[in-house]
């Protein structure tokens, strides 16, 4: 597996652990619908959080708006809508981003709730 795939898998596991500590229940990881993949589907009370995980090393940082464009948002929204209908859920849906940054031996985590409203 390529280095970036290993880094991404580590970042997703760190994001899962982080969300669990914040009181979220993880319903799905790497949920696929058509051309979209939802990294994490988590629930906290009546909120269903669709979480896009971005993992970076300190040497490779870019603006999230460069990595999550309109097309990506459309794909994620369609997949989330399908999931909610398929599961027959009565929840409010929110799209979050968790950014995991590896800086040597240190890891920092940033969590943006309702992140797509910022792009």
C-alpha atoms as an extended CHARMM CRD file, in Angstrom:
* protein
*
       119  EXT
         1         1  UNK       CA              0.0000000000        0.0000000000        0.0000000000  PROA      1               0.0000000000
         2         2  UNK       CA              1.3070000000        3.4590000000       -0.8610000000  PROA      2               0.0000000000
         3         3  UNK       CA              2.4540000000        5.8390000000        1.8810000000  PROA      3               0.0000000000
         4         4  UNK       CA             -0.4830000000        8.2130000000        1.2950000000  PROA      4               0.0000000000
         5         5  UNK       CA             -2.9370000000        5.3000000000        1.6520000000  PROA      5               0.0000000000
         6         6  UNK       CA             -1.3150000000        4.2430000000        4.9420000000  PROA      6               0.0000000000
         7         7  UNK       CA             -1.4000000000        7.8310000000        6.1670000000  PROA      7               0.0000000000
         8         8  UNK       CA             -5.0510000000        8.1750000000        5.1470000000  PROA      8               0.0000000000
         9         9  UNK       CA             -6.0540000000        4.9590000000        6.9260000000  PROA      9               0.0000000000
        10        10  UNK       CA             -4.2720000000        6.1020000000       10.0990000000  PROA      10              0.0000000000
        11        11  UNK       CA             -5.9690000000        9.4860000000        9.8490000000  PROA      11              0.0000000000
        12        12  UNK       CA             -9.4080000000        7.9170000000        9.4760000000  PROA      12              0.0000000000
        13        13  UNK       CA             -8.8660000000        5.7080000000       12.5440000000  PROA      13              0.0000000000
        14        14  UNK       CA             -7.7150000000        8.7190000000       14.5580000000  PROA      14              0.0000000000
        15        15  UNK       CA            -10.8380000000       10.5970000000       13.4090000000  PROA      15              0.0000000000
        16        16  UNK       CA            -13.0680000000        7.6680000000       14.4440000000  PROA      16              0.0000000000
        17        17  UNK       CA            -11.4600000000        7.5240000000       17.9000000000  PROA      17              0.0000000000
        18        18  UNK       CA            -11.7550000000       11.3120000000       18.2310000000  PROA      18              0.0000000000
        19        19  UNK       CA            -15.4760000000       11.2820000000       17.3450000000  PROA      19              0.0000000000
        20        20  UNK       CA            -16.2070000000        8.4120000000       19.7360000000  PROA      20              0.0000000000
        21        21  UNK       CA            -14.5450000000       10.3890000000       22.5610000000  PROA      21              0.0000000000
        22        22  UNK       CA            -16.8350000000       13.3190000000       21.6600000000  PROA      22              0.0000000000
        23        23  UNK       CA            -19.8950000000       11.0990000000       22.1230000000  PROA      23              0.0000000000
        24        24  UNK       CA            -20.6210000000       10.0740000000       18.5290000000  PROA      24              0.0000000000
        25        25  UNK       CA            -21.7190000000        6.5760000000       17.5760000000  PROA      25              0.0000000000
        26        26  UNK       CA            -20.0030000000        5.3790000000       14.4050000000  PROA      26              0.0000000000
        27        27  UNK       CA            -22.5980000000        3.8480000000       12.0670000000  PROA      27              0.0000000000
        28        28  UNK       CA            -20.5020000000        3.3010000000        8.9390000000  PROA      28              0.0000000000
        29        29  UNK       CA            -16.9620000000        3.7370000000        7.6750000000  PROA      29              0.0000000000
        30        30  UNK       CA            -16.1070000000        4.0450000000        3.9920000000  PROA      30              0.0000000000
        31        31  UNK       CA            -19.7390000000        3.8280000000        2.8750000000  PROA      31              0.0000000000
        32        32  UNK       CA            -19.9700000000        3.7480000000       -0.9120000000  PROA      32              0.0000000000
        33        33  UNK       CA            -22.8110000000        4.8410000000       -3.1460000000  PROA      33              0.0000000000
        34        34  UNK       CA            -22.1990000000        5.1330000000       -6.8630000000  PROA      34              0.0000000000
        35        35  UNK       CA            -19.0700000000        7.2930000000       -7.2920000000  PROA      35              0.0000000000
        36        36  UNK       CA            -19.1210000000        8.6590000000       -3.7560000000  PROA      36              0.0000000000
        37        37  UNK       CA            -17.4960000000        7.4220000000       -0.5870000000  PROA      37              0.0000000000
        38        38  UNK       CA            -18.5510000000        8.7210000000        2.8000000000  PROA      38              0.0000000000
        39        39  UNK       CA            -15.5340000000        8.3790000000        5.0830000000  PROA      39              0.0000000000
        40        40  UNK       CA            -17.5090000000        8.2430000000        8.3220000000  PROA      40              0.0000000000
        41        41  UNK       CA            -21.2100000000        8.2720000000        9.1140000000  PROA      41              0.0000000000
        42        42  UNK       CA            -21.6970000000        9.0740000000       12.7850000000  PROA      42              0.0000000000
        43        43  UNK       CA            -24.6340000000        9.9470000000       14.9620000000  PROA      43              0.0000000000
        44        44  UNK       CA            -24.8840000000       12.0600000000       18.0830000000  PROA      44              0.0000000000
        45        45  UNK       CA            -28.3980000000       12.3990000000       19.4320000000  PROA      45              0.0000000000
        46        46  UNK       CA            -30.6270000000       13.4170000000       16.4930000000  PROA      46              0.0000000000
        47        47  UNK       CA            -27.7320000000       14.6320000000       14.3110000000  PROA      47              0.0000000000
        48        48  UNK       CA            -26.3380000000       12.4220000000       11.5710000000  PROA      48              0.0000000000
        49        49  UNK       CA            -22.8370000000       13.6650000000       10.7960000000  PROA      49              0.0000000000
        50        50  UNK       CA            -21.3650000000       12.8100000000        7.4270000000  PROA      50              0.0000000000
        51        51  UNK       CA            -17.6650000000       13.2390000000        8.1000000000  PROA      51              0.0000000000
        52        52  UNK       CA            -15.0520000000       13.8060000000        5.4180000000  PROA      52              0.0000000000
        53        53  UNK       CA            -11.6000000000       13.0260000000        6.7880000000  PROA      53              0.0000000000
        54        54  UNK       CA             -8.5740000000       14.8350000000        5.4040000000  PROA      54              0.0000000000
        55        55  UNK       CA             -5.1900000000       13.5830000000        6.5340000000  PROA      55              0.0000000000
        56        56  UNK       CA             -2.0480000000       15.5760000000        5.8830000000  PROA      56              0.0000000000
        57        57  UNK       CA              1.5630000000       15.6660000000        6.8670000000  PROA      57              0.0000000000
        58        58  UNK       CA              2.8820000000       19.0270000000        8.0020000000  PROA      58              0.0000000000
        59        59  UNK       CA              4.8570000000       19.2630000000        4.7710000000  PROA      59              0.0000000000
        60        60  UNK       CA              1.7300000000       18.9880000000        2.6150000000  PROA      60              0.0000000000
        61        61  UNK       CA             -0.9250000000       21.4290000000        3.7000000000  PROA      61              0.0000000000
        62        62  UNK       CA             -3.4120000000       23.0180000000        1.3370000000  PROA      62              0.0000000000
        63        63  UNK       CA             -6.7380000000       24.7660000000        1.7020000000  PROA      63              0.0000000000
        64        64  UNK       CA             -9.6460000000       22.3910000000        2.2090000000  PROA      64              0.0000000000
        65        65  UNK       CA            -11.6270000000       24.2870000000       -0.3830000000  PROA      65              0.0000000000
        66        66  UNK       CA             -9.0620000000       23.0250000000       -2.9120000000  PROA      66              0.0000000000
        67        67  UNK       CA             -9.7220000000       19.3990000000       -1.9830000000  PROA      67              0.0000000000
        68        68  UNK       CA            -13.4870000000       19.5520000000       -1.4230000000  PROA      68              0.0000000000
        69        69  UNK       CA            -15.0140000000       21.2410000000       -4.4300000000  PROA      69              0.0000000000
        70        70  UNK       CA            -18.5910000000       21.5820000000       -5.6250000000  PROA      70              0.0000000000
        71        71  UNK       CA            -18.5210000000       18.2450000000       -7.4510000000  PROA      71              0.0000000000
        72        72  UNK       CA            -17.3120000000       16.4100000000       -4.3340000000  PROA      72              0.0000000000
        73        73  UNK       CA            -20.0010000000       18.1010000000       -2.2310000000  PROA      73              0.0000000000
        74        74  UNK       CA            -22.6670000000       17.0120000000       -4.7590000000  PROA      74              0.0000000000
        75        75  UNK       CA            -21.4510000000       13.4070000000       -4.6370000000  PROA      75              0.0000000000
        76        76  UNK       CA            -21.3720000000       13.3450000000       -0.8410000000  PROA      76              0.0000000000
        77        77  UNK       CA            -24.8050000000       14.9380000000       -0.5730000000  PROA      77              0.0000000000
        78        78  UNK       CA            -26.3140000000       12.3930000000       -2.9680000000  PROA      78              0.0000000000
        79        79  UNK       CA            -24.7430000000        9.4750000000       -1.0910000000  PROA      79              0.0000000000
        80        80  UNK       CA            -25.8820000000       10.8390000000        2.2750000000  PROA      80              0.0000000000
        81        81  UNK       CA            -29.4380000000       11.3010000000        0.9930000000  PROA      81              0.0000000000
        82        82  UNK       CA            -29.4790000000        7.7120000000       -0.2700000000  PROA      82              0.0000000000
        83        83  UNK       CA            -28.1670000000        6.4150000000        3.0710000000  PROA      83              0.0000000000
        84        84  UNK       CA            -30.8070000000        8.2950000000        5.0750000000  PROA      84              0.0000000000
        85        85  UNK       CA            -33.5940000000        7.0050000000        2.8230000000  PROA      85              0.0000000000
        86        86  UNK       CA            -32.2100000000        3.4560000000        2.7740000000  PROA      86              0.0000000000
        87        87  UNK       CA            -32.0180000000        3.3760000000        6.5850000000  PROA      87              0.0000000000
        88        88  UNK       CA            -35.3640000000        5.2180000000        6.9540000000  PROA      88              0.0000000000
        89        89  UNK       CA            -33.8360000000        7.6810000000        9.4200000000  PROA      89              0.0000000000
        90        90  UNK       CA            -35.5120000000       10.7030000000       10.9690000000  PROA      90              0.0000000000
        91        91  UNK       CA            -32.4490000000       12.8470000000       11.6420000000  PROA      91              0.0000000000
        92        92  UNK       CA            -30.9260000000       16.1830000000       10.8320000000  PROA      92              0.0000000000
        93        93  UNK       CA            -27.9430000000       15.7240000000        8.5300000000  PROA      93              0.0000000000
        94        94  UNK       CA            -24.7720000000       17.7190000000        8.8980000000  PROA      94              0.0000000000
        95        95  UNK       CA            -21.5520000000       17.5910000000        6.8650000000  PROA      95              0.0000000000
        96        96  UNK       CA            -18.3790000000       17.8300000000        8.9200000000  PROA      96              0.0000000000
        97        97  UNK       CA            -14.6870000000       17.7390000000        8.1230000000  PROA      97              0.0000000000
        98        98  UNK       CA            -12.0530000000       16.2970000000       10.4220000000  PROA      98              0.0000000000
        99        99  UNK       CA             -8.5280000000       17.3480000000        9.5400000000  PROA      99              0.0000000000
       100       100  UNK       CA             -5.7480000000       15.1470000000       10.9290000000  PROA      100             0.0000000000
       101       101  UNK       CA             -2.2530000000       16.6090000000       10.6390000000  PROA      101             0.0000000000
       102       102  UNK       CA              0.8590000000       14.5590000000       11.3350000000  PROA      102             0.0000000000
       103       103  UNK       CA              3.8070000000       16.6840000000       12.4570000000  PROA      103             0.0000000000
       104       104  UNK       CA              6.6280000000       14.2890000000       13.2510000000  PROA      104             0.0000000000
       105       105  UNK       CA              5.5350000000       12.4180000000       16.3750000000  PROA      105             0.0000000000
       106       106  UNK       CA              2.6740000000       14.8330000000       17.0720000000  PROA      106             0.0000000000
       107       107  UNK       CA             -0.8470000000       14.6210000000       15.7040000000  PROA      107             0.0000000000
       108       108  UNK       CA             -3.2670000000       17.5240000000       15.6810000000  PROA      108             0.0000000000
       109       109  UNK       CA             -6.9770000000       17.2330000000       14.9790000000  PROA      109             0.0000000000
       110       110  UNK       CA             -9.3910000000       19.9110000000       13.8510000000  PROA      110             0.0000000000
       111       111  UNK       CA            -13.1410000000       19.2950000000       13.6180000000  PROA      111             0.0000000000
       112       112  UNK       CA            -15.3500000000       21.6060000000       11.5940000000  PROA      112             0.0000000000
       113       113  UNK       CA            -19.0640000000       21.0730000000       12.0490000000  PROA      113             0.0000000000
       114       114  UNK       CA            -21.2580000000       22.1360000000        9.1060000000  PROA      114             0.0000000000
       115       115  UNK       CA            -18.0360000000       22.5340000000        7.1750000000  PROA      115             0.0000000000
       116       116  UNK       CA            -19.5490000000       22.8180000000        3.6980000000  PROA      116             0.0000000000
       117       117  UNK       CA            -21.0870000000       26.1680000000        4.6010000000  PROA      117             0.0000000000
       118       118  UNK       CA            -17.5490000000       27.5390000000        4.8270000000  PROA      118             0.0000000000
       119       119  UNK       CA            -16.5660000000       26.6780000000        1.2420000000  PROA      119             0.0000000000
